[in-house]
Amino acid sequence: TTTFYPAQSNLIDAKAVTDMELVGDVNSEVSLTASFIKYEDNPVTEPAPNEGVKYVDVHLNVKNVTALNILEIRIYYTASEVSDETSLVPYWWNGTSWVQCSDWGVNTTDVGAYGGYVWIKVGAGTSPSIFDLMGTPIALTTATAAPIPEPPTTALVALATAAAALAYFFLRKR
C-alpha cells in the first residue's frame, strides 16, 4: 500500500519487474495498492490491432477513487523491442475488444537502459478510465503505415476521360 499526497510527486516504480511506473496526481491524501503484471504474450484470445510489443496490466485497489485526479501509466521499452518509436500505439482490453487509449504519447528520451516510454493518462473521463483499472490488460503495439490506396475510378473520372476522348476525336477530324 502506498499513500499519495496532493501537490507532491507521487510515483510507484515497478520498472525492475514489469518495465512500468505509475505517477499520480491526487486532490486529497489517498492510500492505494497498485499491482503490475507483465505478460509473456497476449493475455486474451482476441489479437491486438497491431503487432504487440508488450502486454501489461495495472490493477488498482483504492477506497476513495474520487481522490485521484490523473494517473499516468508509463510503459518502458528498449531499443531491441522497438525499432521505430513513432509507431508505438497503446490499446486496452475493455472486456470484449481492444480499444485505443484516448490520452497517450511517447517519450523518446533514453532513461537508463530504456529507449523511452509510452505514457497513458488515466482519469475519470479517459479511455480507459480510472474505474477500468481493476485488472485491465494493455497492449503496447507497433502500428504499421497503411499503404497509400489507389485513387478510385469514379463516375466523374470516367466522364472526364470520355469527354477528353470525344474532344480528341472531334479535333482530329478537322
Accessible surface in RSA format (square Angstrom, percent):
REM  Atomic radii and reference values for relative SASA: ProtOr
REM  Chains: A
REM  Algorithm: Lee & Richards
REM  Probe-radius: 1.40
REM  Slices: 20
REM RES _ NUM      All-atoms   Total-Side   Main-Chain    Non-polar    All polar
REM                ABS   REL    ABS   REL    ABS   REL    ABS   REL    ABS   REL
RES THR A   1   132.70  94.4  63.45  64.3  69.25 165.0  38.31  51.5  94.39 142.7
RES THR A   2    49.03  34.9  44.71  45.3   4.32  10.3  27.15  36.5  21.87  33.1
RES THR A   3    43.42  30.9  28.98  29.4  14.44  34.4   7.47  10.0  35.95  54.3
RES PHE A   4     1.37   0.7   1.37   0.9   0.00   0.0   1.37   0.8   0.00   0.0
RES TYR A   5    85.40  39.9  85.40  48.6   0.00   0.0  52.29  39.3  33.11  40.8
RES PRO A   6    53.27  38.8  45.05  41.1   8.22  29.9  45.05  37.2   8.21  51.0
RES ALA A   7   108.34  99.6  58.12  89.7  50.22 114.2  78.33 110.3  30.02  79.5
RES GLN A   8   112.63  63.0  89.83  65.7  22.80  54.3  29.48  62.7  83.15  63.1
RES SER A   9   112.67  95.2  73.93  98.7  38.74  89.2  53.11 113.1  59.56  83.4
RES ASN A  10     9.25   6.4   5.49   5.3   3.76   9.0   3.24   7.8   6.00   5.8
RES LEU A  11    85.34  47.5  59.64  42.7  25.70  64.6  59.64  41.9  25.70  69.2
RES ILE A  12    29.26  16.6  26.13  19.5   3.13   7.5  29.26  21.1   0.00   0.0
RES ASP A  13    84.62  59.3  52.22  52.0  32.40  76.6  21.94  51.6  62.67  62.5
RES ALA A  14    16.83  15.5  10.28  15.9   6.55  14.9  16.83  23.7   0.00   0.0
RES LYS A  15    41.38  20.2  39.77  24.4   1.61   3.8  23.46  21.1  17.92  19.1
RES ALA A  16   108.12  99.4  61.65  95.1  46.47 105.7  74.52 104.9  33.60  89.0
RES VAL A  17   125.37  82.5 104.14  94.3  21.23  51.2 108.47  94.3  16.90  45.8
RES THR A  18     5.05   3.6   5.05   5.1   0.00   0.0   5.05   6.8   0.00   0.0
RES ASP A  19    17.42  12.2  17.42  17.3   0.00   0.0   0.00   0.0  17.42  17.4
RES MET A  20     0.00   0.0   0.00   0.0   0.00   0.0   0.00   0.0   0.00   0.0
RES GLU A  21     9.20   5.3   9.20   7.0   0.00   0.0   0.00   0.0   9.20   7.5
RES LEU A  22     0.00   0.0   0.00   0.0   0.00   0.0   0.00   0.0   0.00   0.0
RES VAL A  23    35.54  23.4  34.59  31.3   0.95   2.3  34.59  30.1   0.95   2.6
RES GLY A  24     5.26   6.5   0.00   N/A   5.26   6.5   1.26   3.4   4.00   9.0
RES ASP A  25    73.70  51.6  71.19  70.9   2.52   6.0  26.50  62.4  47.20  47.1
RES VAL A  26     4.58   3.0   0.00   0.0   4.58  11.0   0.00   0.0   4.58  12.4
RES ASN A  27    85.15  58.7  56.91  55.0  28.23  68.0  32.10  77.2  53.05  51.3
RES SER A  28    44.60  37.7  42.27  56.4   2.33   5.4  38.49  82.0   6.11   8.6
RES GLU A  29   112.71  64.7  91.54  69.3  21.18  50.4  24.75  47.9  87.96  71.8
RES VAL A  30     6.81   4.5   2.60   2.4   4.21  10.1   6.81   5.9   0.00   0.0
RES SER A  31    60.22  50.9  47.55  63.5  12.68  29.2  24.47  52.1  35.76  50.1
RES LEU A  32     1.67   0.9   0.00   0.0   1.67   4.2   1.61   1.1   0.06   0.2
RES THR A  33    53.84  38.3  52.04  52.8   1.81   4.3  41.76  56.1  12.08  18.3
RES ALA A  34    20.77  19.1   0.01   0.0  20.76  47.2   0.01   0.0  20.76  55.0
RES SER A  35    53.76  45.4  47.63  63.6   6.13  14.1  27.23  58.0  26.53  37.2
RES PHE A  36    33.74  16.9  11.45   7.1  22.29  58.0  11.45   6.9  22.29  63.8
RES ILE A  37    77.48  44.1  74.65  55.6   2.82   6.8  77.48  55.8   0.00   0.0
RES LYS A  38    85.94  41.9  63.20  38.8  22.74  54.1  32.69  29.4  53.25  56.7
RES TYR A  39    60.09  28.1  48.38  27.5  11.71  30.5  39.35  29.6  20.74  25.6
RES GLU A  40   169.36  97.2 138.29 104.6  31.07  74.0  61.11 118.2 108.26  88.4
RES ASP A  41   109.05  76.4 102.23 101.8   6.82  16.1  30.07  70.8  78.98  78.8
RES ASN A  42    42.24  29.1  22.45  21.7  19.79  47.6  17.58  42.3  24.66  23.8
RES PRO A  43    49.75  36.3   8.75   8.0  41.00 149.0  20.70  17.1  29.05 180.5
RES VAL A  44    31.98  21.0  17.35  15.7  14.63  35.3  24.69  21.5   7.28  19.8
RES THR A  45   146.58 104.3 114.69 116.3  31.89  76.0  90.57 121.7  56.01  84.7
RES GLU A  46    82.78  47.5  80.60  61.0   2.18   5.2   9.85  19.1  72.93  59.5
RES PRO A  47    99.17  72.3  88.82  81.0  10.35  37.6  92.84  76.7   6.33  39.3
RES ALA A  48    15.01  13.8   0.43   0.7  14.57  33.1   0.43   0.6  14.57  38.6
RES PRO A  49    71.77  52.3  32.53  29.7  39.24 142.6  45.24  37.4  26.53 164.9
RES ASN A  50    38.65  26.7  24.59  23.8  14.06  33.9  11.21  27.0  27.43  26.5
RES GLU A  51   130.14  74.7 114.94  87.0  15.20  36.2  43.78  84.7  86.36  70.5
RES GLY A  52    28.77  35.5   0.00   N/A  28.77  35.5   1.00   2.7  27.78  62.2
RES VAL A  53    36.33  23.9   7.25   6.6  29.08  70.1  12.33  10.7  24.00  65.1
RES LYS A  54     8.30   4.0   3.81   2.3   4.49  10.7   8.03   7.2   0.27   0.3
RES TYR A  55    25.42  11.9  25.01  14.2   0.41   1.1  14.40  10.8  11.03  13.6
RES VAL A  56     0.10   0.1   0.10   0.1   0.00   0.0   0.10   0.1   0.00   0.0
RES ASP A  57     7.40   5.2   7.32   7.3   0.08   0.2   0.54   1.3   6.87   6.8
RES VAL A  58     0.00   0.0   0.00   0.0   0.00   0.0   0.00   0.0   0.00   0.0
RES HIS A  59    69.99  38.3  69.77  48.5   0.23   0.6  44.85  46.2  25.14  29.2
RES LEU A  60     0.69   0.4   0.07   0.0   0.63   1.6   0.07   0.0   0.63   1.7
RES ASN A  61    94.97  65.5  87.47  84.5   7.50  18.1  10.84  26.1  84.13  81.3
RES VAL A  62    20.15  13.3   0.20   0.2  19.94  48.1   1.69   1.5  18.46  50.1
RES LYS A  63   207.43 101.2 170.75 104.8  36.68  87.3 121.08 109.0  86.35  92.0
RES ASN A  64    68.41  47.2  63.76  61.6   4.65  11.2  28.38  68.3  40.03  38.7
RES VAL A  65    32.52  21.4  28.27  25.6   4.25  10.2  28.27  24.6   4.25  11.5
RES THR A  66   104.47  74.3  87.82  89.0  16.64  39.7  77.92 104.7  26.54  40.1
RES ALA A  67     1.23   1.1   0.00   0.0   1.23   2.8   1.23   1.7   0.00   0.0
RES LEU A  68    11.22   6.3   0.00   0.0  11.22  28.2   0.00   0.0  11.22  30.2
RES ASN A  69    57.14  39.4  44.84  43.3  12.29  29.6  17.48  42.1  39.65  38.3
RES ILE A  70    62.16  35.4  60.96  45.4   1.21   2.9  60.96  43.9   1.21   3.3
RES LEU A  71     0.00   0.0   0.00   0.0   0.00   0.0   0.00   0.0   0.00   0.0
RES GLU A  72    23.31  13.4  23.17  17.5   0.13   0.3   5.38  10.4  17.93  14.6
RES ILE A  73     0.00   0.0   0.00   0.0   0.00   0.0   0.00   0.0   0.00   0.0
RES ARG A  74    54.74  23.0  54.74  27.9   0.00   0.0   0.00   0.0  54.74  33.2
RES ILE A  75     0.00   0.0   0.00   0.0   0.00   0.0   0.00   0.0   0.00   0.0
RES TYR A  76     5.39   2.5   5.39   3.1   0.00   0.0   0.00   0.0   5.39   6.6
RES TYR A  77     1.34   0.6   1.34   0.8   0.00   0.0   1.34   1.0   0.00   0.0
RES THR A  78    38.57  27.4  38.57  39.1   0.00   0.0  36.79  49.4   1.78   2.7
RES ALA A  79    84.14  77.4  65.58 101.2  18.57  42.2  69.61  98.0  14.53  38.5
RES SER A  80   111.11  93.9  66.38  88.6  44.72 103.0  57.57 122.6  53.54  75.0
RES GLU A  81    64.36  37.0  38.86  29.4  25.50  60.7  27.90  54.0  36.46  29.8
RES VAL A  82     7.50   4.9   0.03   0.0   7.47  18.0   1.06   0.9   6.44  17.5
RES SER A  83   123.85 104.7  79.04 105.5  44.81 103.2  54.10 115.2  69.75  97.7
RES ASP A  84    71.14  49.8  67.05  66.7   4.09   9.7  28.72  67.6  42.42  42.3
RES GLU A  85    50.10  28.8  46.60  35.3   3.49   8.3  13.60  26.3  36.49  29.8
RES THR A  86   118.74  84.5  87.18  88.4  31.56  75.2  78.09 104.9  40.65  61.5
RES SER A  87    18.19  15.4  11.21  15.0   6.98  16.1  15.81  33.7   2.38   3.3
RES LEU A  88     1.30   0.7   0.00   0.0   1.30   3.3   0.00   0.0   1.30   3.5
RES VAL A  89    19.26  12.7  19.26  17.4   0.00   0.0  19.26  16.7   0.00   0.0
RES PRO A  90     0.00   0.0   0.00   0.0   0.00   0.0   0.00   0.0   0.00   0.0
RES TYR A  91    25.75  12.0  25.75  14.6   0.00   0.0   8.68   6.5  17.07  21.0
RES TRP A  92    22.43   9.0  22.43  10.9   0.00   0.0  22.43  12.0   0.00   0.0
RES TRP A  93    40.18  16.1  35.32  17.1   4.86  11.4  25.41  13.5  14.77  24.0
RES ASN A  94    67.57  46.6  37.40  36.1  30.17  72.6  10.42  25.1  57.15  55.2
RES GLY A  95    51.24  63.2   0.00   N/A  51.24  63.2  27.57  75.7  23.67  53.0
RES THR A  96   112.66  80.1  90.92  92.2  21.74  51.8  78.11 104.9  34.55  52.2
RES SER A  97    46.68  39.4  46.68  62.3   0.00   0.0  31.99  68.1  14.69  20.6
RES TRP A  98    20.40   8.2   2.42   1.2  17.98  42.2   2.42   1.3  17.98  29.2
RES VAL A  99    48.18  31.7  45.07  40.8   3.11   7.5  48.18  41.9   0.00   0.0
RES GLN A 100    83.47  46.7  72.45  53.0  11.01  26.2  18.55  39.5  64.92  49.2
RES CYS A 101     3.16   2.4   0.00   0.0   3.16   7.4   0.00   0.0   3.16   3.4
RES SER A 102    72.08  60.9  34.45  46.0  37.63  86.7  40.38  86.0  31.70  44.4
RES ASP A 103    55.09  38.6  51.77  51.5   3.32   7.9  13.22  31.1  41.87  41.8
RES TRP A 104    66.65  26.7  45.29  21.9  21.36  50.2  36.97  19.7  29.67  48.1
RES GLY A 105    13.00  16.0   0.00   N/A  13.00  16.0  13.00  35.7   0.00   0.0
RES VAL A 106    45.28  29.8  15.83  14.3  29.46  71.0  15.83  13.8  29.46  79.9
RES ASN A 107    46.99  32.4  40.71  39.3   6.28  15.1  11.47  27.6  35.52  34.3
RES THR A 108    70.52  50.2  56.08  56.9  14.44  34.4  22.30  30.0  48.22  72.9
RES THR A 109    92.70  65.9  85.31  86.5   7.39  17.6  61.78  83.0  30.92  46.7
RES ASP A 110   106.57  74.7  87.17  86.8  19.41  45.9  26.48  62.3  80.09  79.9
RES VAL A 111    51.78  34.1  47.34  42.9   4.44  10.7  51.12  44.4   0.66   1.8
RES GLY A 112    79.88  98.5   0.00   N/A  79.88  98.5  45.98 126.2  33.90  75.9
RES ALA A 113    95.89  88.2  60.55  93.4  35.34  80.4  73.33 103.3  22.56  59.8
RES TYR A 114    34.64  16.2  32.11  18.3   2.52   6.6  20.96  15.8  13.67  16.9
RES GLY A 115    11.05  13.6   0.00   N/A  11.05  13.6  10.45  28.7   0.60   1.4
RES GLY A 116     0.00   0.0   0.00   N/A   0.00   0.0   0.00   0.0   0.00   0.0
RES TYR A 117    21.04   9.8  21.04  12.0   0.00   0.0   5.02   3.8  16.02  19.7
RES VAL A 118     0.00   0.0   0.00   0.0   0.00   0.0   0.00   0.0   0.00   0.0
RES TRP A 119    62.90  25.2  62.90  30.4   0.00   0.0  47.80  25.5  15.09  24.5
RES ILE A 120     0.38   0.2   0.38   0.3   0.00   0.0   0.38   0.3   0.00   0.0
RES LYS A 121    70.99  34.6  70.20  43.1   0.79   1.9  14.36  12.9  56.63  60.3
RES VAL A 122     0.00   0.0   0.00   0.0   0.00   0.0   0.00   0.0   0.00   0.0
RES GLY A 123     1.66   2.0   0.00   N/A   1.66   2.0   1.66   4.6   0.00   0.0
RES ALA A 124    74.74  68.7  53.54  82.6  21.20  48.2  53.69  75.6  21.05  55.8
RES GLY A 125    81.42 100.4   0.00   N/A  81.42 100.4  40.15 110.2  41.26  92.4
RES THR A 126    28.23  20.1  17.51  17.8  10.72  25.6  19.52  26.2   8.71  13.2
RES SER A 127    35.61  30.1  33.16  44.3   2.46   5.7  28.67  61.0   6.95   9.7
RES PRO A 128     0.15   0.1   0.15   0.1   0.00   0.0   0.15   0.1   0.00   0.0
RES SER A 129    14.07  11.9  14.07  18.8   0.00   0.0   8.60  18.3   5.47   7.7
RES ILE A 130     2.76   1.6   2.76   2.1   0.00   0.0   2.76   2.0   0.00   0.0
RES PHE A 131   111.51  55.8  97.46  60.4  14.05  36.5  97.71  59.2  13.79  39.5
RES ASP A 132    49.76  34.9  41.14  40.9   8.62  20.4   6.42  15.1  43.34  43.2
RES LEU A 133     0.00   0.0   0.00   0.0   0.00   0.0   0.00   0.0   0.00   0.0
RES MET A 134    94.21  48.8  74.15  49.1  20.07  47.8  64.15  54.5  30.06  39.8
RES GLY A 135    39.68  48.9   0.00   N/A  39.68  48.9  13.57  37.2  26.11  58.5
RES THR A 136     8.35   5.9   7.30   7.4   1.05   2.5   1.87   2.5   6.48   9.8
RES PRO A 137    14.97  10.9  14.97  13.6   0.00   0.0  14.97  12.4   0.00   0.0
RES ILE A 138     0.00   0.0   0.00   0.0   0.00   0.0   0.00   0.0   0.00   0.0
RES ALA A 139     0.00   0.0   0.00   0.0   0.00   0.0   0.00   0.0   0.00   0.0
RES LEU A 140     0.12   0.1   0.12   0.1   0.00   0.0   0.12   0.1   0.00   0.0
RES THR A 141     0.00   0.0   0.00   0.0   0.00   0.0   0.00   0.0   0.00   0.0
RES THR A 142    24.53  17.4  24.42  24.8   0.10   0.2  16.38  22.0   8.15  12.3
RES ALA A 143    33.59  30.9  25.48  39.3   8.11  18.4  25.48  35.9   8.11  21.5
RES THR A 144   118.77  84.5  97.35  98.7  21.41  51.0  73.23  98.4  45.54  68.8
RES ALA A 145   100.69  92.6  65.50 101.1  35.19  80.1  76.63 107.9  24.07  63.8
RES ALA A 146    86.38  79.4  60.46  93.3  25.93  59.0  64.89  91.4  21.50  56.9
RES PRO A 147   119.71  87.2 100.77  91.9  18.94  68.9 112.18  92.6   7.53  46.8
RES ILE A 148   163.13  92.8 140.09 104.4  23.04  55.5 141.78 102.1  21.35  57.9
RES PRO A 149   110.21  80.3  91.46  83.4  18.75  68.2 101.29  83.6   8.91  55.4
RES GLU A 150   150.98  86.7 134.62 101.8  16.36  39.0  63.00 121.9  87.97  71.8
RES PRO A 151   111.25  81.1  91.24  83.2  20.02  72.8  96.65  79.8  14.61  90.8
RES PRO A 152   100.08  72.9  84.76  77.3  15.31  55.7  94.37  77.9   5.71  35.5
RES THR A 153   118.01  83.9  85.22  86.4  32.80  78.2  52.56  70.6  65.45  98.9
RES THR A 154    61.98  44.1  53.89  54.6   8.09  19.3  57.59  77.3   4.40   6.6
RES ALA A 155    86.88  79.9  69.31 107.0  17.57  40.0  76.49 107.7  10.39  27.5
RES LEU A 156   134.72  75.0 129.63  92.7   5.08  12.8 132.27  92.9   2.44   6.6
RES VAL A 157    76.39  50.3  73.68  66.7   2.71   6.5  76.24  66.2   0.15   0.4
RES ALA A 158    53.07  48.8  43.24  66.7   9.84  22.4  48.52  68.3   4.56  12.1
RES LEU A 159   119.77  66.7 115.63  82.7   4.14  10.4 119.27  83.8   0.50   1.4
RES ALA A 160    59.96  55.1  48.30  74.5  11.67  26.5  55.41  78.0   4.55  12.1
RES THR A 161    88.68  63.1  82.35  83.5   6.33  15.1  70.37  94.5  18.31  27.7
RES ALA A 162    50.30  46.2  42.70  65.9   7.60  17.3  49.57  69.8   0.73   1.9
RES ALA A 163    55.78  51.3  46.90  72.4   8.88  20.2  51.62  72.7   4.16  11.0
RES ALA A 164    63.73  58.6  50.95  78.6  12.78  29.1  59.05  83.2   4.68  12.4
RES ALA A 165    60.95  56.0  48.92  75.5  12.03  27.4  56.95  80.2   4.00  10.6
RES LEU A 166   104.07  58.0 103.59  74.1   0.48   1.2 104.02  73.1   0.05   0.1
RES ALA A 167    51.18  47.1  42.70  65.9   8.47  19.3  50.51  71.1   0.66   1.8
RES TYR A 168   133.76  62.4 130.43  74.2   3.33   8.7 106.41  80.0  27.35  33.7
RES PHE A 169   102.32  51.2 100.66  62.4   1.66   4.3 102.19  62.0   0.13   0.4
RES PHE A 170   123.87  62.0 120.39  74.6   3.48   9.0 120.52  73.1   3.35   9.6
RES LEU A 171   117.42  65.4 103.30  73.9  14.11  35.5 103.55  72.7  13.87  37.3
RES ARG A 172   171.32  71.9 139.26  71.0  32.06  76.3  39.38  53.8 131.94  80.0
RES LYS A 173   146.58  71.5 109.96  67.5  36.61  87.2  61.65  55.5  84.93  90.5
RES ARG A 174   231.69  97.3 165.84  84.5  65.86 156.8  74.45 101.7 157.25  95.3
END  Absolute sums over single chains surface
CHAIN  1 A    10070.9       7802.2       2268.7       6055.1       4015.8
END  Absolute sums over all chains
TOTAL         10070.9       7802.2       2268.7       6055.1       4015.8
